[in-house]
Amino acid sequence: MGVTGETKPHPPKRAKPVERALESVLFNSRWLMAPFYFGLVISLAVLLYKFGLLLYEFILHAPQAKESDIILGVLSLIDVTLTANLILIVVFSGYENFVSRIDPDEHPDWPAWMTKVDFAGLKQKLLASIVAISAIQVLKAFMHLDSAYDSNRLAWLIGIHLVFVVSTLLLALSDRLSHGGNGSDH
């Protein structure tokens, strides 16, 4: 220890060639995640196709539809949109956190949040999206109370939704406590 109470940094040890090679392989293995994110982009295109079909069917049946059918149609469109948002959150945040940094300066219309979501923020955004999607499923079930849903199935939907809500709250509380309760971004 020095006079100020600080420890002097140790000089870096010379890594052995085998160790350097292994570390290089491990570091570069992050690129194995890139095809997963590309696959999610393809799934986003599939969701767009499904959204187009739902929208077409929604517009086609709107003139003779009841109000509850219109609401259910809109909820279906919102459900697919939220799922697409969830995919985007995973793709951008996952790529940024696990593969490579994205340079937003080269993309002037790049949303600011995309390069600022760390792993804790990613978990919270994912769970919040899942809670929203789950809430839409429960709302759809309530809209169908008179026909398609029995009380047992409705109870399961509500129970699963509550598990998602409680899990999200516990994760947020855990993250807050682990960062000194200051609630700052990570």
N, C-alpha and C positions, 0 to 999 in steps of 0.2 A: 504494500500500500504506500502511496505517496503521501505527501504532507497534507493534501486536501482530502484525503480519504478515498480517492478514486483508485481503482486498480488499473494497472497498465495493461493494454491489450497484448495478448500473446502473438508472436509472429506466426503467420500462416504456415501450417505444416505442408510439406511437399507431398502431394497425393501420389500414390503409386500408379503406374500406367493402367493396371487392371482396375483399380478403384475409379480412376478417371473415366475409363471406358464404360464401366458399369453405370456410373452416374450419368454419363452422356446418353446411354440407352434409356435409363429411367426417365430422364428429363425429356427426351424426344418422344417417349411413349405417349405423351399427352396428345400428340397428333392423331393417335388412334381414336380419340373422341370425335374428331372432325366429321367422319362419316355418320356418326350417330346424329349430330346436329343437322347434317344435310338430309338425313332420313326424316327428321322432324319437319324440315322445310317441305319435303315432298308430302308429308301428311297434312301440312297446312294447305297445300294445293288441293288435296283430296277433300279437306273440309270446305274449301271455297266452292268446289263442285257441289258438295252436299248442300251448302248454303244457297247456291243458285237454284237447285232443285226445290228446296223448301220455299224460297221466295217466289218462284214461279207458281208452285202449288198454292201458296198463300194468296197471291194476287188473283189467281184463277178462281178460287172458291170464295173470295171475299164478298162479292155482291150478294150471294145467298146465305152467307154464314151468320150464325147467331153471334151476339156480343162475346159470349164465353169462348166460342171458337176463334174469334179474332184475337182475344187475349192469349189463348193457348198458342196460336200461331206466332204471335209476337214473342212470347216466352221461348218458343223453340228457336227462333232466330237469335234471340239474345243468348240462349244456351250455347249455340254453335259459335257465336262471336266470342263469348267468354272463354270457351275452349281454345279458340284460335289465339286469343290474348295470352292464355296460359302457355301455349306452345312458343309464342314469341319470347315470353319472359325466360323460359327455359333455354331457348336457343341462344339469345344474346347474352344473358347472364352466365350461362354455362360456358359458352365459348370464351367470353371475357375472363372468367374466373379460372378456367381449367386448361384452356388451349393457348390463346394468344390475346394480347391487348388489341383493341380496335381503336384506330386513330379517328376520332370524331371530327378533327379539323379538315379532313378530306371530304367530309359529308356535311355540308352546311345545314341540312334539314334533319340531322341526326338528333333524336330526342335525348335530352340531357341525362335522364335516368338510366339509359341503357349501359353506360359505362361507369355508373356509380353504384350499382347494386352488388354488394358483397354476398358471401354465402348465407349469412344470417338474414339479410334482407331478401335474398332469393327464397329462402324457406318461408318467410312471412308472406311474401307476395304469392307464392304457390298455394299456401294454405288459405289465404284470403280468397283467391280465385276458386279453389275447390269448395269453400264454404258458400260462395255466391252461386256456383253451379248446383250445389246440393240444395240450396234454398229455392232455386227455380224448380227443381224436381219436386220438392215438397209443395210448392205453390201450384204446380200442375196437378198434383194429386188432389189437392183441396178443390181445384176447379172441376175435377171428375168425381167428386164425392158421391154423386147420385148414380154413377154408372160403373166405371171400370175398376175402382179401387175398393177392396174390402178393408175392414178395420185393422186386420193383422198386417197387411202390406203397408198401410198408412203408418202404423205404429213403428214398423221397421224403418221406413223412410225418415220419420221424425227422429228416431233413436240414432240412426247413422248421422243425420245432420247435426244432432246435438254433440255427438262424438267429435265431429269435425270442428264445431264451434269451440268446445272445451279444449281440444288439442291446440287450436290456434291461439286461444287465450293463454294456455299454459306455456306454449313456446314463446309468445311475446313477453310474458312475465319472466320466464327463464332468461331470455336474452337481456331484458332490462336489468335483472339482478346480477347477471354475470358481467355487466358493464358498469357496475357501481351505481345503478339506479338513476343515472343522469338522463337516460332516454335519448342520448345523442346517437347520430348515425354511426355506423361501424366503419 
